[in-house]
Amino acid sequence: MAEKYITILGIFVKDLTFFSKSIPKAGQTVIGNNFNSGLGGKGTNQAIAAKRTGSKVTLISKIGNDSFGKEALNLLEKEKINKDSIFISDTLPTGSAGIFVNSKGENSIIVYPGASSSISKKNIDKIKKTIENSNIFLTQLELPIDLIKYCLQIAKIKKIITILNPAPANMEAIRILHLCDIITPNIIEASELSNIKINNAEDIKKAGKVLLNYGVKEVIITNGEKGIIHFFKDKISYIKAENYGVTIDTTGAGDAFNGALASGINFGMNTLDACKYANAVAAMSVTKIGTTQAMPMQKEINLFWKRINEKKKYNY
């Protein structure tokens, strides 16, 4: 039997991260205290997170024929991620992102998808089998909705598990939610998609139920240091956030969670256990600077996961 693998549709960007005491407001200039240049994009981050947990991963993306594009190919080669579904544009540059991080590790981001935004249905048709033969299909909202919908439809026809990370929030996503087995909004995205202003735990319950009513099988709302809420039918489960160390940079934490979630399910975990596993991986990621660089390695993950389970076993 062929090894089960995850297919991820998403963008690749060059990350330029600036650290300062506070994130500048409109018209304001602040002096930074650190800078980091890395590689990212939600699709790329999630692919690396999934691969480093031990899953086989294929990434569908598009890059420019430029220096950033070469960095992308080198990264995928280094991480042993299948790059047969990476397309190259001769007219558009590789995407880039400006990331601003304050002293609390909170961030604001501007993303320019570049060549990634020009992935076409014709491109997808060329690598259709990649989606059809996978075990899980994971994507986000950094690409055009119609393209995402097209890929989700391909996956659903073959009864592949479909996961949508609805980020950045986009109300148009409502029309594709019925194609998703699992969605993973953070608290802000859940609020926008459900049209419910979330101020407390009761509001979160309402938002989760609204999202289920769009035809999603399972809803996972991530709420940073407050943990995770999992909705399935009439059951709501609460998962506390794990603590691996001092939070330095939360950029990419959601991607660490999503990649690890897909990987956990790929390993055969039920969704709730995969949430707990992904929760641990995300907690590890925030203790490092960057996005792809911050995704923890399998050996490190296994040790932390073992420690978590031993604590639960002996109740301490």
Secondary structure, DSSP 8 states (H G I E B T S, - for coil): ----EEEEE---EEEEEEE-SS---TT-----SEEEEEEE-HHHHHHHHHHHHT-EEEEEEEEESSHHHHHHHHHHHHHT-B-TTEEEESSS-EEEEEEEE-TTS-EEEEEEEEGGGG--HHHHHHTHHHHHT-SEEEE-SSS-HHHHHHHHHHHHHTT-EEEE---S--GGGGGGGGG-SEE--BHHHHHHHHT----SHHHHHHHHHHHHTTT-SEEEEE-GGG-EEEEETTEEEEE-----S-----TTHHHHHHHHHHHHHHHT--HHHHHHHHHHHHHHHTTSSSSGGGS--HHHHHHHHHHHHHHHHHT-
